[in-house]
Amino acid sequence: MFREIALIVRMLLVAVVLVASWGCCSSMPRNHLILVGSGEELTEKKTVLSKALKHQIVWRSLDGTTGVAVVVTLKEGQKRPFRNMSCEVMSCAVPCVPSSAICSSGEINPELEPPAKGEYYEYAMSLVGAAAADPGFIIKK
């Protein structure tokens, strides 16, 4: 019970810091820190980024120690969303620090020209050894 309360308090503190430093709403373009729990537990299911404002996403495990994996699925004709991704056929891996709990999108691909409404990307994200969640993100101009 104490561990659950401590986890909730920690998540609330992180949420307050994020709101104060990165913006209030997932529907508004901004930088994002997405905390990943076991199964499909994560702090944001869909995020909005701005290429012009050079927004990025950082994924981190809730416990801060478990490794995270993030793979973006490309649709036909879609360019990779971030500059430093390694891609094979129709999927791209987000760079992660080896044996770490952090993955970072880095800079949005400069060759990407999203339409006015934005370009939606689906991705699979999971903690190492856990079930994957299937959220997405939108990149706008």
VOZA-381982 format. One line per 3 residues: number of its first residue (from 1); their letters; for each residue x, y, z of C-alpha. Coordinates in pm, 1 decimal. Layout:
REM VOZA-381982
NUM) A) X/Y/Z  ...
This chain:
REM VOZA-381982
1) MFR) 0.0/0.0/0.0  280.7/240.9/92.1  459.5/172.6/-240.3
4) EIA) 140.0/252.6/-433.0  91.5/579.3/-245.7  456.4/672.3/-296.3
7) LIV) 424.2/598.6/-670.8  110.8/814.9/-698.2  279.6/1101.2/-512.0
10) RML) 586.6/1071.5/-736.9  368.4/1076.6/-1050.8  180.8/1384.0/-924.1
13) LVA) 507.1/1567.0/-853.8  637.8/1482.0/-1200.9  308.2/1600.4/-1353.6
16) VVL) 326.3/1934.0/-1169.0  686.3/1989.4/-1282.7  597.6/1901.0/-1642.9
19) VAS) 297.1/2132.8/-1650.5  505.3/2416.5/-1511.4  801.0/2367.2/-1742.3
22) WGC) 670.3/2221.6/-2070.0  307.4/2331.8/-2107.0  -33.5/2219.2/-1998.2
25) CSS) -204.9/2024.2/-2267.2  -116.5/1722.8/-2481.7  -320.3/1868.3/-2769.8
28) MPR) -94.7/2176.2/-2782.6  244.3/2144.3/-2959.8  522.6/2127.7/-2699.7
31) NHL) 810.5/1913.9/-2569.9  695.3/1593.5/-2401.1  820.3/1364.2/-2125.9
34) ILV) 627.3/1036.7/-2143.6  656.4/809.6/-1841.6  612.1/440.1/-1922.3
37) GSG) 474.8/182.0/-1678.4  410.1/-188.2/-1715.9  158.1/-301.1/-1978.0
40) EEL) -13.1/-2.3/-2139.6  41.8/237.8/-1850.5  183.8/568.4/-1977.3
43) TEK) 128.7/935.6/-1910.2  28.5/1034.1/-2267.2  -141.8/830.3/-2540.8
46) KTV) -116.4/1096.6/-2812.2  116.2/1396.9/-2825.7  148.1/1695.7/-3057.1
49) LSK) 487.7/1835.5/-3160.8  589.2/2142.4/-3360.5  870.3/2113.6/-3614.5
52) ALK) 913.7/2491.9/-3622.5  958.5/2505.1/-3244.5  1196.6/2204.6/-3252.1
55) HQI) 992.8/1995.6/-3008.1  1115.1/1655.2/-2891.8  989.0/1357.0/-2692.0
58) VWR) 1171.3/1180.4/-2410.7  1039.8/842.6/-2290.8  1139.7/720.0/-1942.5
61) SLD) 1026.2/427.4/-1729.0  821.9/516.1/-1420.4  1069.9/338.7/-1194.4
64) GTT) 1366.6/508.4/-1362.1  1560.7/183.4/-1398.5  1380.5/-46.8/-1644.4
67) GVA) 1488.1/-22.4/-2010.6  1245.2/129.3/-2262.4  1202.9/42.9/-2633.6
70) VVV) 1022.1/266.4/-2887.1  952.5/168.0/-3250.7  762.7/392.2/-3495.4
73) TLK) 556.7/227.5/-3772.0  568.2/417.0/-4102.3  274.9/427.5/-4342.9
76) EGQ) 334.6/408.6/-4716.9  511.4/729.6/-4827.3  583.8/856.8/-4473.4
79) KRP) 933.3/984.3/-4398.6  1102.8/901.7/-4071.8  983.1/1151.2/-3811.4
82) FRN) 1311.5/1213.3/-3630.3  1660.0/1271.5/-3768.8  1859.1/1016.5/-3566.3
85) MSC) 1634.2/712.0/-3604.5  1753.7/381.5/-3745.8  1498.9/253.2/-3998.9
88) EVM) 1428.0/-79.5/-4169.3  1153.4/-114.3/-4430.9  842.8/38.3/-4261.7
91) SCA) 963.7/82.4/-3903.3  1212.8/305.5/-3724.0  1368.1/269.1/-3378.2
94) VPC) 1399.4/570.0/-3148.2  1754.1/603.6/-3007.6  1778.2/476.9/-2649.2
97) VPS) 2066.8/488.5/-2406.2  2191.0/127.3/-2373.5  2088.7/-35.3/-2043.1
100) SAI) 1899.6/280.6/-1953.7  1545.7/383.1/-1878.6  1552.7/671.0/-2133.4
103) CSS) 1482.6/705.1/-2507.2  1493.0/1041.5/-2684.4  1342.0/1137.3/-3019.3
106) GEI) 1600.7/1404.8/-3087.1  1539.0/1663.4/-3358.8  1244.7/1629.8/-3597.3
109) NPE) 1359.3/1521.8/-3944.1  1442.4/1845.7/-4135.7  1323.0/1679.7/-4461.5
112) LEP) 975.9/1627.1/-4314.0  710.2/1866.5/-4446.3  397.1/1794.8/-4243.2
115) PAK) 60.3/1908.1/-4382.5  -126.8/2191.1/-4207.2  -331.6/1946.2/-3997.4
118) GEY) -14.9/1756.8/-3901.2  129.5/1413.6/-3975.9  21.5/1127.7/-3745.5
121) YEY) 265.2/848.5/-3654.2  181.5/528.8/-3467.2  441.4/368.7/-3247.4
124) AMS) 484.5/71.7/-3016.6  650.5/139.1/-2686.7  731.3/-98.8/-2406.3
127) LVG) 941.8/-159.8/-2103.3  1199.2/-428.9/-2168.1  1026.6/-760.0/-2095.1
130) AAA) 672.8/-612.4/-2068.7  367.8/-575.6/-2294.1  368.9/-293.8/-2551.3
133) ADP) 147.8/13.2/-2558.2  37.4/155.1/-2895.2  11.9/533.4/-2867.3
136) GFI) 89.3/790.9/-3136.2  214.2/1143.1/-3197.2  137.3/1424.0/-3441.9
139) IKK) 403.0/1649.4/-3596.5  281.7/1989.9/-3713.0  462.0/2268.3/-3897.7
